[in-house]
């Protein structure tokens, strides 16, 4: 399962559900080593939008957290990478939600 993470003060954090149209305008941060789940997310998203704005690809989950916390983009990561079901992400000032329950 994958989750989408954003800064706590990003307007996307409060939207439920979030539309693909809204997400297509966001800057995305990915891990360099894309998992099969993330690859599936990208492929599925590209069915609805012509491109994804990839801000950068990070080497570590810590770099992704820092970037998301600074509100420099949204991250799409495996649930297992958010550690303790998001507790560390929340303490870092980031919001997260599962993609299939919250995207329309």
C-alpha positions as CSV (number, residue, x, y, z in Angstrom):
1,X,0.0,0.0,0.0
2,X,1.2,3.5,-0.7
3,X,0.5,6.8,1.0
4,X,0.7,10.4,-0.1
5,X,2.3,12.8,2.3
6,X,2.3,16.6,2.4
7,X,3.2,19.4,4.8
8,X,0.6,19.9,7.5
9,X,-0.1,23.4,6.2
10,X,-0.5,22.4,2.6
11,X,-4.1,23.0,1.4
12,X,-4.2,19.5,0.0
13,X,-3.8,18.2,3.6
14,X,-7.4,19.1,4.5
15,X,-9.1,17.9,1.2
16,X,-11.1,14.7,1.2
17,X,-11.2,13.3,-1.4
18,X,-8.4,14.9,-3.4
19,X,-9.0,15.0,-7.1
20,X,-6.5,13.8,-9.6
21,X,-6.9,17.2,-11.3
22,X,-5.7,18.9,-8.1
23,X,-2.8,16.5,-7.7
24,X,-1.6,17.0,-11.2
25,X,-0.6,20.5,-10.4
26,X,1.5,19.5,-7.4
27,X,5.2,19.0,-7.3
28,X,6.1,15.4,-6.5
29,X,9.1,13.9,-4.6
30,X,9.9,10.2,-5.2
31,X,12.5,7.8,-4.0
32,X,15.1,7.0,-6.6
33,X,14.5,3.3,-6.2
34,X,10.8,3.2,-7.2
35,X,9.0,0.2,-5.7
36,X,6.5,-1.7,-7.8
37,X,3.7,0.1,-5.8
38,X,5.0,3.5,-6.7
39,X,5.5,2.5,-10.3
40,X,1.8,1.4,-10.3
41,X,0.7,4.7,-8.8
42,X,2.6,6.6,-11.5
43,X,1.3,4.5,-14.3
44,X,-2.3,4.7,-13.0
45,X,-2.1,8.5,-12.5
46,X,-0.8,8.9,-16.1
47,X,-4.0,7.4,-17.4
48,X,-5.8,10.6,-16.2
49,X,-3.2,13.3,-16.6
50,X,-0.6,13.9,-19.4
51,X,2.3,14.4,-17.0
52,X,3.5,14.3,-13.4
53,X,5.6,17.2,-12.1
54,X,8.5,15.4,-10.6
55,X,10.4,17.9,-8.4
56,X,13.2,15.5,-7.6
57,X,14.1,12.0,-6.7
58,X,15.7,11.5,-3.3
59,X,18.2,8.9,-2.1
60,X,16.6,8.6,1.4
61,X,13.3,8.7,3.2
62,X,14.7,11.4,5.5
63,X,15.5,13.7,2.6
64,X,11.9,13.2,1.4
65,X,10.5,14.0,4.9
66,X,12.5,17.2,5.1
67,X,11.4,18.3,1.7
68,X,7.7,17.5,2.4
69,X,7.9,19.3,5.7
70,X,9.3,22.4,4.0
71,X,6.2,22.2,1.7
72,X,8.3,21.7,-1.4
73,X,6.1,19.0,-2.8
74,X,4.0,15.9,-2.1
75,X,5.6,12.5,-1.6
76,X,4.3,9.1,-2.6
77,X,5.9,6.4,-0.5
78,X,5.2,2.8,0.6
79,X,3.2,2.6,3.8
80,X,6.1,0.7,5.4
81,X,8.4,3.7,4.7
82,X,6.2,6.0,6.9
83,X,7.3,4.2,10.0
84,X,4.9,3.3,12.9
85,X,1.8,4.0,10.7
86,X,2.8,7.7,10.3
87,X,3.8,8.6,13.8
88,X,7.2,9.8,12.8
89,X,5.8,11.6,9.8
90,X,3.2,13.4,11.9
91,X,5.9,14.4,14.5
92,X,7.9,15.8,11.5
93,X,5.0,18.2,10.6
94,X,3.8,16.1,7.7
95,X,0.3,14.8,6.9
96,X,-0.3,11.5,5.2
97,X,-3.2,9.5,3.9
98,X,-3.7,6.3,1.9
99,X,-4.2,6.9,-1.8
100,X,-7.1,4.6,-2.6
101,X,-9.4,5.9,0.1
102,X,-8.8,9.5,-0.5
103,X,-8.4,10.2,-4.2
104,X,-11.3,10.6,-6.5
